[in-house]
Amino acid sequence: MHVRCLFFAAYREVFGVDQIELELPDGSTLEALIEDMRARAGASVLPRQLLVAVNREYAAVETVLRDGDEVAFIPPVAGG
């Protein structure tokens, strides 16, 4: 199955792109995708707890991904 990953702000800088398309095994979870992303160069700076949305809705790591899903990695935001 194919999923599209979107990266914003600091995460865009970490990965050097604003989006990528990945092929994953059917039945993959969001947790498996996150672990795949953590294995990439420079991704060691990602926080332990990531805020991630699947198809524009916040999602738990147990979420099973489906072909065509859009996964957004949302960086922490500081207010003032």
C-alpha positions as CSV (number, residue, x, y, z in Angstrom):
1,M,0.0,0.0,0.0
2,H,1.1,3.6,-0.5
3,V,0.9,6.4,2.0
4,R,1.9,10.0,1.7
5,C,3.8,11.6,4.6
6,L,3.7,15.4,5.1
7,F,6.3,17.3,7.2
8,F,5.9,20.8,8.6
9,A,8.3,23.4,10.0
10,A,11.2,21.7,11.9
11,Y,10.3,18.2,10.6
12,R,10.6,19.5,7.0
13,E,14.1,20.6,7.9
14,V,15.0,17.3,9.5
15,F,13.9,15.2,6.5
16,G,14.8,17.8,3.8
17,V,11.5,17.6,2.1
18,D,7.9,18.6,2.7
19,Q,6.4,15.2,1.7
20,I,7.3,11.7,0.7
21,E,5.4,8.7,-0.6
22,L,6.1,5.3,1.0
23,E,5.2,1.8,0.2
24,L,4.3,-0.2,3.3
25,P,3.0,-3.8,3.8
26,D,-0.7,-4.1,4.1
27,G,-1.9,-3.8,7.7
28,S,1.0,-1.6,8.8
29,T,0.3,0.6,11.8
30,L,1.1,4.2,12.4
31,E,3.7,3.0,15.0
32,A,5.5,1.0,12.3
33,L,5.6,4.0,10.0
34,I,7.0,6.2,12.8
35,E,9.7,3.6,13.5
36,D,10.6,3.6,9.8
37,M,10.9,7.4,9.9
38,R,13.0,7.3,13.0
39,A,15.5,5.0,11.2
40,R,16.2,7.7,8.6
41,A,19.2,10.0,8.6
42,G,18.8,12.9,10.9
43,A,15.5,11.7,12.4
44,S,17.1,10.9,15.8
45,V,16.0,14.4,16.8
46,L,12.3,13.5,16.7
47,P,10.7,13.6,20.1
48,R,9.6,10.3,21.8
49,Q,6.0,11.4,21.7
50,L,5.0,12.6,18.2
51,L,1.8,14.4,17.3
52,V,0.6,12.7,14.1
53,A,-2.6,13.0,12.0
54,V,-4.0,10.5,9.5
55,N,-6.3,12.0,6.9
56,R,-6.4,15.3,8.9
57,E,-7.5,13.7,12.2
58,Y,-5.2,13.1,15.2
59,A,-4.4,9.4,15.4
60,A,-3.0,7.0,18.0
61,V,0.0,4.8,17.2
62,E,-2.2,1.7,17.0
63,T,-4.1,3.1,14.0
64,V,-3.9,0.7,11.0
65,L,-3.0,2.6,7.9
66,R,-4.8,2.1,4.5
67,D,-3.7,2.6,0.9
68,G,-3.8,6.2,0.0
69,D,-3.7,7.6,3.6
70,E,-2.1,11.0,4.2
71,V,0.0,11.1,7.4
72,A,1.0,14.5,8.8
73,F,3.9,14.8,11.2
74,I,3.0,17.9,13.3
75,P,5.9,19.5,15.2
76,P,5.5,20.9,18.7
77,V,4.4,24.5,18.8
78,A,5.4,27.0,21.5
79,G,3.2,29.8,22.4
80,G,3.8,33.1,24.1
